[in-house]
Amino acid sequence: MTREEVRELLEEEFGQIGYRAVQVHHPVRNGSSLASEVLAHPVPVEVLTSGGKISRSRSALTVAWRSSDKRSSLIYGSATRENLGQASSMSVLPWLTLATVIWLQAIADTNTDFSAYSSELKTRLGISQVKLNYLAVASDAGKFFGWCAGAATFRLPLWSVLAVGATLGAAGYGVQFLYFCRKISALSYAQFFFLNMLNGNSICWLNTTGYTAVRRQFLLADHGAVFALTTSYTGLTANIYLSMAETVIGKSSVVRGDKSVYLLLNAVTPVAVALFTMPTLAAMRPRPADMKAGLVTMFGIAGVTGAYTVIQTTLPAMRSSSGTIPATVLMVMVTAVVVVPVVKAGKWVMRGGKEEAEKGAAKVVDVEGGGKVVAQEAVTGTEGNVNSVWVLVKKVTFWVYFLVYLCGATLGVVYGNHLGQISKSRHVSDSILLSVSSSFGFFGRLATAPLSVFSRSKYKISNTGTIAVLMVAMSVSFFLLLCPGDAFLFVSTAVIGLCSGAISSIAVSVTSELFGQENFPVNHNIVLMNIPIGSFLFGTIAAVIYDKAGGKEGEGRHGLCIGMACYSLVFIIWGCICSLGAILSFVLFSRTGRSFVSRR
């Protein structure tokens, strides 16, 4: 089917309104293409390797065919039956989508506040530290089935993937909340374990929705910066839930009262945010070519928000404040990212409904008949486009990468899960220590954005090289925890949060760089399966040593261990594990890049 035939077909179907492209340049491989995966619903697309195919819906017509060079598929679709001028007003939607995805990522990792109520949970269930660790492992074990969320993005509308995640979390945390409130008289340890698995799996669905929305909505060149922005807010999740709890029941009640409020917030908050996010996911529009001004504003808001959380955590006057104003200010600052879409909408109104011409690096290609298309080059990973799990797990690079993540970001997650017990053993506030870890985890993720921006110039910074540097700093921090004094504890916690947060953010881009973008949702969730493995191995080591150090085995085992000895051996073992990961990270770097900074 020639372009002229496409033009005539579209004009016959919709009149002389022209048409626009919905996606371009995705490589055809083995007689198939995954271009349809990156399209916003509900526009239907059928991709063929030859000839042309018409796909109709109530509001759109799509025609797909392979280009004459037989290397890429160009997929052209009509505008809708609505007036094109009205459709153009929806250019604010990409920014509204970004704002809601940020909110989603900010509250998705509901297990990050586990430390805030773990001590009370241990007492209520009457369990040892080892069994408490297994409950944390159960939450991470839900990620074993995270690939289901990735596979669902190929088959279901994105808003329905989000709905599944919110529903799973509401069910799991909801039942646990009812148990804490004594509305359910009995809940066995096995049932609690299963519910934690359900909660952990819900996080996979929520995060996969956020990753996929960014990939579908924004240009490939902007993915690194946008991923850094959205995933950075996951570093604030614990702080956000702490702030919401303080706002709901008061700061004094959070410190000394019933911790069940965290379970209630974990159940309700993702559902509320999902209801705001689903309409924007269902209405996603073509990708904006000019992201600079909007992203700069959002990064500015994010930076101010992160700085505020650090001040809120470290400033004595704000720490000792009994009011809810500091917590309320944080929540207002998190929602402030909606300023960008509001300003975009205001500018559109001021221009009388006319669209602002977009400038940027995106290449716009004219199509016969008056249409235009934003062209993007397909990305092939250094290991090729891996679209089979079996092929993925047979690659040596995958296992090196898997172990680096296991000994780095995952070890940081395990450390965060034990902050409740670590803080009590060192006589410091658990909420303050958790806030420090959360705040610096946020900055670690946000700090990866300059890597993406710098890499769009004539030089490129190696992501795997950056991970190697971060792993070294993280290894040193674990050994610094052996030093007595609160200063070493807080500084090491900050560095571990910073490094593990940055590694988890960079990993989103590294997965694409290594294994291509075609099967990214599934591939990345396979990589994340290291989290439950590390949570079990590293967490069990810590729990066993903790119980033995306190002399709790077999005699009043439900007590607390106090003193440096509780975790000294744990920190040595964790430091050695992280050092092994640092060595492996340099191996990964040597396999994927020749220099830390390379010329394009």
Buried (B, 14 or more C-beta within 10 A) or exposed (E): BEBEEBBEBBBEBBEEBBBBBBBBBBBBBEEEBBBBBBBBBEBBBEBBBEEBBBBEEEEBBBBBBBEEEEEBBBBBBBBBBEEEEEBBBBBBBBBBBBBBBBBBBBBBBBBBBBBBBBBBBBEBBEBBBBBBBBBBBBBBBBBBBBBBBBBBBEEBBBBBBBBBBBBBBBBBBBBBBBBBEEEEEEBEEEBBBBBBBBBBBBBBBBBBBBBBBBBBBBBBBBBBBBBBBBBBBBBBBBBBBBBBBBBBBBBEBBEEEEBBBBBBBBBBBBBEBBEBBBEBBBBBBBBBBBBEEBBEBBBEBBBEBBEBBBEBBBEEEBBEBEEBEBBBBBBEBBBBBBBBBEBBBEEBEEEEEEBEEEEBEBBEEEBEBEBBBBBBEBBBBEBBBBBEEEBBEEBEBBEBBBBBBBBBBBBBBBBBBBBBBBBBBBEBEBBBBBBBBBBBBBBBBBBBBBBBBEBBEEEBBBBBBBBBBBBBBBBBBBBBBBEEEEEBBBBBBBBBBBBBBBBBBBBBBBBBBBBBBBBBBBBBBBBBBBBBBBBBBBBBBBBBBBBBBBEBEEEEBEEBBEEBBBBBBBBBBBBBBBBBBBBBBBBBBEBBBEEBEEEE
